[in-house]
Amino acid sequence: MKVVILAGGYGTRISEESHLRPKPMIEIGQKPILWHIMKLYSHHGFNDFVICLGYKGFYIKEYFAHYFLHESDVTFDFTNENQLVTHTHTAEPWKVTLVNTGVDTMTGGRVKRIQKYVGDEPFMLTYGDGVSDVNISELVSQHKLHGRLASVTTVQPSGRFGALDIAANNEVRGFQEKPKGDGSWINAGFFVLQPEVFDYIADEDSTVFEKEPLERLASDGELVGYKHEGFWQPMDTLRDRNYLEELWKSGNAPWKTWNMESVNI
């Protein structure tokens, strides 16, 4: 099953970083957040990726063009016709297809443009700017069991501000730094989709996947939520990026569910 990752947006809310490179290439622990997302899927055995490029997509192409070299111990032998000898490497067993889906194309338009690379098989889809410890294997299993066209991972995000428990006399009885929000479940990405979903997407770059396509799937009874109560964090702002960096440096990043022993970081 292929994994499609949306990586073409402008990332305007984190412009401090995205004016230099696309948001999926902003680093956490010296690795692009895109790499972190791919590591999650790879941990569950999914290693075939289709990445939708747009804004500054050439950065992502450059990254993967040199990925194997950068993850290897090599010898450049200039005495032997500039021979390159690879000794050991820590590159993952990934197959990565990079598709130019347009600079100004919306999410639905990007998904429609990669249809020929997915074909008539089920596939997964997510955003290139959020990490989670979602159990991908369990998500796929649930999707297969319910038999509908689409599954979407849902989460209940924490509130942005801390909450105070205040008594009638205004005495503060407690403080919760990151309480749950209003209790609503929201779209966290990490979709599993049948190929028939392409029929719900208009062949127009202006199509927003989260609007008409998902709304129609829901009204037809073909969209099922997978409730994830673990960690999920989008990287929308510099504050989000710094928070993720702190978690990574602490050695307790919740989304790092894979074995890091063979990976240079």
N, C-alpha and C positions, 0 to 999 in steps of 0.2 A: 504494500500500500504506500503510495507516494505521499509526501508531506509538502504541502504548498505553504509558503511563508510570504506574507505581504510585507514588502520592504521598500516601498517606493515613495512614501509620503515625505512632505517637507519638514516635519518635526518642528513647526514654528514655536511651540510652547517651550522648547528647550534650545532656543536659537543660540544660546551661549556656546553650545557645542555643535549644533547641526548646521551652522553657517559654514563650517569647515568640512563636514562629512555627513553622510546620511545617518539618521538616528540609529538604525540597527548596527552601525559600526561604532557607536559610542561604547567605550570600554568599561567593564566592571572587572576588577582584578586582572587588568592587562589583557583581557579578552573581550571582543565585541559582544554585546548582549545577544546578537544573532547566534554566536557560537554557543552561548549558554542554552538557548532555546533548542538548538540542534542537538546538543549533548543530552537533553532530557529525552527527546524522541529516540536517539540512538541507544540510550540506556534500555529502552523498551524494545529494541530490535528493529526500529524503523530508520533506515539509512539512505533512502532515496528521496532527495529534496528537489523541489522546484521553487526557485526564489523569484518573486515578482519585483523587478527593478523599476526605478523611476528617477527621482531626484538624486543626482550624483551617483548613479548606479555603477559608474566605472570604478569607484572605490571598492565596491564589493567584488567586482570582477578581478581587480588587481589583487585583492586579498586571497581569493581562492586560486588564482593563477600561480601564486608563490607559496601557497599553504604547505604543500608537501616539502618544499625546500626548507622553509622556516622551521618545520617540525622535525627535521632530520639532522643527524651528524654527517657532515660531508667533507670530502677532500677535493679541492680544486688542484689538479695536477697540470701545471703549465708546461712541464717538461715533456708531456705526452699529449700534444695537440689539445691542450686545455680540457683534458678529460675530467668529468665529474664522477666521483665515486661516492655512493651513498652507503653509509655504514649501518646505522640504526635509525629508526624513525618512530614517532609517536602519533602520526597522522591517523585519524579515524577512517574506517572503511566506508567512506561516504561517496555517493554519486550525487553531484550537484549540478543541476541545470539552471542557468541564469538567463532570465527572459526579460528583454526590454519591453515593459508594458506601458510606457508613456509617462512623461513627467507630470502631467496634470490629470491623469486617469484616476477615477474613483475606485473604491475597493471592488465593487461588482464588475466594473470594466476590466480590472486587472485579472480577476478570476476567470472571466470569459475569455480573455486573451490566452490563457495557458491551457485551455481545453484540449488542444491537440497534443499537449505533452502528458496529459493525464489519461486521455482515451476513455474507454467505456468501463473503467474500474472504479470502485470506491476510493476515496482519497481523504486525507486530512487537511485542515486549513487552520492557520492561526496568524496572529499579528507578530511582527518582528520587533516588538518593543515592550514585551511583558514576560516575566518569569513566574513559574509556579512549580509546586511539587505535585501537581495533578497526576494521578495514576493513569497514564495513557493506555496501558493494557486493559485496565478495568473499563475505561471509557469506550474502547473499541468493542469489548465484549458486550457491554450494555447496548451499544448501537446495533450489533448483530442480533441481539435478542428481541428488541422491540420492532424491528423490521420496517421502520419508517425511513424517509428519505434523508433526514438530517438530525444530527445531535449537536447541541451546543453546551459547552461547559458554563455553568452559572456559579456566581459567588456572591456573598454578602460582604461588601467592603466595609472596612472600619470607617468611622467618622473622621473627618479631617482634624477636628479639635477635641481636646479632652473634655470629659463630662464630670460635672460636680453633682454629688448627692447632697441636696440642701434641705434641712429640716424647716418646719414652720417658723421657727425663731431665727432663721437664716444661718444657723450653725451648719458648717460644712462637715458632713458625716463621712464622706469618702470621695475619692478621686479616681477616675478611670482614664488612663492616658489615651488609649485608642479603643473606644467603645464601638460596637457595631453601629452602622448607620441607621436608616429608618426601617431596616428589616427587609428591604426589597432585594430580590435576586437580579443580578445584572449579567450581561454578556461579557464573558471573560475570554472569548476566543476558544481555541482548542476544539474545533469542530470536527466531526466525522460526517462525510457527505457521500451520498450515492451519486453516480454520474447523471441521473435524471435532474439533479439540482441545476445543471447548466440550462435546462429548458425554462427555468424560472428567472434567468438573468437575461435582460435585454442586451442585444448586441450593440451597446453604446458605451463609450468611455465614461459618460456621465452617470452611469448606473451606480448607486450606492448599495452595496450588498446588504447592509443592515436595515435598509428601508424596504422597498417593494419586494425584493426576493424573499427575505426572511419573513416579512409580513404575510405574503401569500402562502409560504410554506406553513406558517402557523395557522392561518385561516383554513387551510386544507387538511389540518390535522397531521401534518408530516414533519413537524419540528418537536423534538423531545429534549428536555433539559437534563443535563448531568450535574447534579448538585455536588460542588466541591467545597468542603468546609476547611480545607487546609490553607496553605500559603498561596497568595497571589498578589503580585505587585506590578502595575504598569510603570513604565519610565516616561512619564509625560513631561516632567520638569527637572531642572537641575537639582532641586531638593530630593526628588525621587531617586535620581542617579546617585547622589551622595549617600542616601539611606541604604541603597543596595550595595554600594562600595563598602560601607561600614559593616554590613552583615557579612560580606565576603571576607574582609580582613579579620573579622572576629573568628573565622574558622567554623562558623555555625550557620552558613547560608542555607535557609530551609529548602531552596530549590535544587541544591547540589545533592541529588540522589544517586549520582553515579560514582564509581571508584576513580579517584584522581591519581592513583599511584603511577600510572603510565603516561600521565599528561604533564608536559612542562608548562608551568605557569609562572 
